[in-house]
Amino acid sequence: MTASNVEPDPHPAIRVCMMPADTNAHGTIFGGKILSLIDQAGAIGAHRLGIGRVVTVAMREVVFSQPVRVGDIVSCYAEILRVGRTSVTVCVRVVAHRPTDTKRSVEVTKAEVVYVAIDDAGRPVPIEASSASSSSL
């Protein structure tokens, strides 16, 4: 299985409205909240391959170019970049839609996240074998 076999999904893997509980002392959303969304969205992208369980092994550089504010609708788009023997690399792009201007969206960040397919005992398994025994989302 290769990344070119997976058609890009134009829909966000996750879409969330940011709430006051997610803010830092400056009134913007915690970076850690966005990192959590990136991790979840990437895993959802990996599951599109039909992989069962995955664990995160790496999240490559994340640079925040825009703040996220309370009330913003945050969308995370996942695209499969590479499929290895036991791993899959997913690019997650994070976009904030400003509620005060429905025509304005800003790219907040993007990251490459690497996941490894595992069995019930937590051992790496080949992706083809993993996807053969799992159902796709």
Salt bridges, closest charged atoms under 4 A:
ASP22 OD1 - LYS33 NZ 3.97
ASP72 OD2 - ARG98 NH1 2.21
GLU107 OE1 - ARG93 NH1 3.75
GLU112 OE1 - ARG60 NH1 2.88
GLU112 OE1 - ARG82 NH2 3.05
ASP119 OD2 - ARG123 NH2 3.32
ASP120 OD1 - ARG53 NE 3.87
